[in-house]
């Protein structure tokens, strides 16, 4: 759910805004060219993923970043850092060699 929530650029922008401080929903919505209902849907997805929490203070609903969920996702992604980076040049040379061998095998007479 965390990665699905992070897939949307609007939701990533909202999280960046909440890095600074807690914000009222209306303040979160201000820089976006969409309705308050649209922003509320994005906030609901972020809350469902555990990336933010929402709290009503008086008549105002506030949003707060929940960094622990981001930390869990980051730790999970760092697990993939143990693998060596793919050498694309070497991989391309390998594919060219394999392809040229396969083509030469196909082009040779059937009696070989």
ChimeraX commands (.cxc) that place a marker at each C-alpha (Angstrom):
marker #1 position 0.00,0.00,0.00 radius 0.5
marker #1 position 2.89,2.36,0.75 radius 0.5
marker #1 position 4.38,2.01,-2.72 radius 0.5
marker #1 position 0.98,2.38,-4.38 radius 0.5
marker #1 position 0.45,5.59,-2.43 radius 0.5
marker #1 position 3.91,6.86,-3.37 radius 0.5
marker #1 position 3.31,6.14,-7.06 radius 0.5
marker #1 position 1.24,9.29,-7.51 radius 0.5
marker #1 position 3.11,12.60,-7.96 radius 0.5
marker #1 position 0.40,14.60,-6.15 radius 0.5
marker #1 position 0.71,12.37,-3.09 radius 0.5
marker #1 position 4.51,12.64,-3.17 radius 0.5
marker #1 position 4.17,16.43,-3.30 radius 0.5
marker #1 position 1.81,16.36,-0.32 radius 0.5
marker #1 position 4.32,14.30,1.66 radius 0.5
marker #1 position 7.06,16.80,0.78 radius 0.5
marker #1 position 4.88,19.61,2.08 radius 0.5
marker #1 position 4.23,17.73,5.32 radius 0.5
marker #1 position 7.97,17.32,5.89 radius 0.5
marker #1 position 7.97,20.94,7.03 radius 0.5
marker #1 position 5.15,20.78,9.55 radius 0.5
marker #1 position 1.60,19.57,10.20 radius 0.5
marker #1 position -0.89,21.24,7.89 radius 0.5
marker #1 position -4.61,21.82,7.75 radius 0.5
marker #1 position -6.33,20.05,4.86 radius 0.5
marker #1 position -7.25,23.39,3.29 radius 0.5
marker #1 position -3.58,24.45,3.37 radius 0.5
marker #1 position -2.53,21.16,1.78 radius 0.5
marker #1 position -5.07,21.71,-1.00 radius 0.5
marker #1 position -4.08,25.32,-1.71 radius 0.5
marker #1 position -1.21,24.80,-4.21 radius 0.5
marker #1 position -3.06,22.15,-6.24 radius 0.5
marker #1 position -5.42,22.80,-9.13 radius 0.5
marker #1 position -8.03,20.33,-7.92 radius 0.5
marker #1 position -11.04,20.30,-5.68 radius 0.5
marker #1 position -10.89,19.86,-1.93 radius 0.5
marker #1 position -12.68,16.53,-2.46 radius 0.5
marker #1 position -9.90,15.43,-4.82 radius 0.5
marker #1 position -7.22,16.33,-2.28 radius 0.5
marker #1 position -9.22,14.56,0.42 radius 0.5
marker #1 position -9.12,11.36,-1.65 radius 0.5
marker #1 position -5.34,11.64,-1.95 radius 0.5
marker #1 position -5.08,12.24,1.81 radius 0.5
marker #1 position -7.28,9.21,2.50 radius 0.5
marker #1 position -4.96,7.01,0.43 radius 0.5
marker #1 position -1.92,8.37,2.27 radius 0.5
marker #1 position -3.62,7.79,5.62 radius 0.5
marker #1 position -4.69,4.26,4.66 radius 0.5
marker #1 position -1.07,3.48,3.76 radius 0.5
marker #1 position 0.02,4.83,7.14 radius 0.5
marker #1 position 2.09,7.62,5.60 radius 0.5
marker #1 position 0.09,10.37,7.30 radius 0.5
marker #1 position -2.31,10.68,10.17 radius 0.5
marker #1 position -5.27,13.03,10.37 radius 0.5
marker #1 position -6.61,14.68,13.49 radius 0.5
marker #1 position -9.51,17.01,13.99 radius 0.5
marker #1 position -8.66,20.07,16.07 radius 0.5
marker #1 position -11.81,22.06,16.61 radius 0.5
marker #1 position -13.37,22.47,13.18 radius 0.5
marker #1 position -10.11,21.96,11.29 radius 0.5
marker #1 position -8.71,18.65,10.11 radius 0.5
marker #1 position -4.91,18.49,10.35 radius 0.5
marker #1 position -2.49,16.20,8.52 radius 0.5
marker #1 position 0.76,14.94,9.99 radius 0.5
marker #1 position 3.54,12.99,8.30 radius 0.5
marker #1 position 4.16,9.55,9.82 radius 0.5
marker #1 position 7.85,8.98,9.00 radius 0.5
marker #1 position 7.96,5.42,10.40 radius 0.5
marker #1 position 6.06,4.08,7.37 radius 0.5
marker #1 position 8.53,5.76,5.05 radius 0.5
marker #1 position 11.39,4.35,7.09 radius 0.5
marker #1 position 10.01,0.82,6.72 radius 0.5
marker #1 position 9.74,1.23,2.94 radius 0.5
marker #1 position 13.25,2.67,2.79 radius 0.5
marker #1 position 14.70,-0.25,4.76 radius 0.5
marker #1 position 12.94,-2.68,2.43 radius 0.5
marker #1 position 14.33,-0.92,-0.67 radius 0.5
marker #1 position 17.85,-0.80,0.79 radius 0.5
marker #1 position 17.80,-4.59,0.81 radius 0.5
marker #1 position 18.07,-4.43,-2.96 radius 0.5
marker #1 position 21.24,-2.37,-2.70 radius 0.5
marker #1 position 23.21,-5.50,-1.90 radius 0.5
marker #1 position 23.13,-6.51,-5.53 radius 0.5
marker #1 position 25.80,-5.29,-7.93 radius 0.5
marker #1 position 24.72,-2.75,-10.48 radius 0.5
marker #1 position 24.12,-4.22,-13.88 radius 0.5
marker #1 position 26.92,-3.46,-16.35 radius 0.5
marker #1 position 24.75,-2.59,-19.33 radius 0.5
marker #1 position 27.70,-2.44,-21.75 radius 0.5
marker #1 position 28.77,-5.97,-20.83 radius 0.5
marker #1 position 25.16,-7.14,-20.99 radius 0.5
marker #1 position 24.76,-5.61,-24.45 radius 0.5
marker #1 position 27.95,-7.33,-25.66 radius 0.5
marker #1 position 26.69,-10.63,-24.28 radius 0.5
marker #1 position 23.35,-10.24,-26.05 radius 0.5
marker #1 position 25.06,-9.32,-29.34 radius 0.5
marker #1 position 27.27,-12.41,-29.10 radius 0.5
marker #1 position 24.34,-14.66,-28.30 radius 0.5
marker #1 position 22.23,-13.18,-31.07 radius 0.5
marker #1 position 24.99,-13.44,-33.68 radius 0.5
marker #1 position 25.62,-17.08,-32.69 radius 0.5
marker #1 position 21.93,-17.88,-32.88 radius 0.5
marker #1 position 21.65,-16.24,-36.29 radius 0.5
marker #1 position 24.71,-18.06,-37.62 radius 0.5
marker #1 position 23.30,-21.38,-36.35 radius 0.5
marker #1 position 20.03,-20.67,-38.17 radius 0.5
marker #1 position 21.86,-19.73,-41.36 radius 0.5
marker #1 position 24.04,-22.86,-41.48 radius 0.5
marker #1 position 22.93,-25.70,-43.80 radius 0.5
marker #1 position 20.77,-28.41,-42.23 radius 0.5
marker #1 position 23.44,-31.08,-42.88 radius 0.5
marker #1 position 26.01,-29.52,-40.51 radius 0.5
marker link #1:1,2 radius 0.2
marker link #1:2,3 radius 0.2
marker link #1:3,4 radius 0.2
marker link #1:4,5 radius 0.2
marker link #1:5,6 radius 0.2
marker link #1:6,7 radius 0.2
marker link #1:7,8 radius 0.2
marker link #1:8,9 radius 0.2
marker link #1:9,10 radius 0.2
marker link #1:10,11 radius 0.2
marker link #1:11,12 radius 0.2
marker link #1:12,13 radius 0.2
marker link #1:13,14 radius 0.2
marker link #1:14,15 radius 0.2
marker link #1:15,16 radius 0.2
marker link #1:16,17 radius 0.2
marker link #1:17,18 radius 0.2
marker link #1:18,19 radius 0.2
marker link #1:19,20 radius 0.2
marker link #1:20,21 radius 0.2
marker link #1:21,22 radius 0.2
marker link #1:22,23 radius 0.2
marker link #1:23,24 radius 0.2
marker link #1:24,25 radius 0.2
marker link #1:25,26 radius 0.2
marker link #1:26,27 radius 0.2
marker link #1:27,28 radius 0.2
marker link #1:28,29 radius 0.2
marker link #1:29,30 radius 0.2
marker link #1:30,31 radius 0.2
marker link #1:31,32 radius 0.2
marker link #1:32,33 radius 0.2
marker link #1:33,34 radius 0.2
marker link #1:34,35 radius 0.2
marker link #1:35,36 radius 0.2
marker link #1:36,37 radius 0.2
marker link #1:37,38 radius 0.2
marker link #1:38,39 radius 0.2
marker link #1:39,40 radius 0.2
marker link #1:40,41 radius 0.2
marker link #1:41,42 radius 0.2
marker link #1:42,43 radius 0.2
marker link #1:43,44 radius 0.2
marker link #1:44,45 radius 0.2
marker link #1:45,46 radius 0.2
marker link #1:46,47 radius 0.2
marker link #1:47,48 radius 0.2
marker link #1:48,49 radius 0.2
marker link #1:49,50 radius 0.2
marker link #1:50,51 radius 0.2
marker link #1:51,52 radius 0.2
marker link #1:52,53 radius 0.2
marker link #1:53,54 radius 0.2
marker link #1:54,55 radius 0.2
marker link #1:55,56 radius 0.2
marker link #1:56,57 radius 0.2
marker link #1:57,58 radius 0.2
marker link #1:58,59 radius 0.2
marker link #1:59,60 radius 0.2
marker link #1:60,61 radius 0.2
marker link #1:61,62 radius 0.2
marker link #1:62,63 radius 0.2
marker link #1:63,64 radius 0.2
marker link #1:64,65 radius 0.2
marker link #1:65,66 radius 0.2
marker link #1:66,67 radius 0.2
marker link #1:67,68 radius 0.2
marker link #1:68,69 radius 0.2
marker link #1:69,70 radius 0.2
marker link #1:70,71 radius 0.2
marker link #1:71,72 radius 0.2
marker link #1:72,73 radius 0.2
marker link #1:73,74 radius 0.2
marker link #1:74,75 radius 0.2
marker link #1:75,76 radius 0.2
marker link #1:76,77 radius 0.2
marker link #1:77,78 radius 0.2
marker link #1:78,79 radius 0.2
marker link #1:79,80 radius 0.2
marker link #1:80,81 radius 0.2
marker link #1:81,82 radius 0.2
marker link #1:82,83 radius 0.2
marker link #1:83,84 radius 0.2
marker link #1:84,85 radius 0.2
marker link #1:85,86 radius 0.2
marker link #1:86,87 radius 0.2
marker link #1:87,88 radius 0.2
marker link #1:88,89 radius 0.2
marker link #1:89,90 radius 0.2
marker link #1:90,91 radius 0.2
marker link #1:91,92 radius 0.2
marker link #1:92,93 radius 0.2
marker link #1:93,94 radius 0.2
marker link #1:94,95 radius 0.2
marker link #1:95,96 radius 0.2
marker link #1:96,97 radius 0.2
marker link #1:97,98 radius 0.2
marker link #1:98,99 radius 0.2
marker link #1:99,100 radius 0.2
marker link #1:100,101 radius 0.2
marker link #1:101,102 radius 0.2
marker link #1:102,103 radius 0.2
marker link #1:103,104 radius 0.2
marker link #1:104,105 radius 0.2
marker link #1:105,106 radius 0.2
marker link #1:106,107 radius 0.2
marker link #1:107,108 radius 0.2
marker link #1:108,109 radius 0.2
marker link #1:109,110 radius 0.2
marker link #1:110,111 radius 0.2
marker link #1:111,112 radius 0.2
view
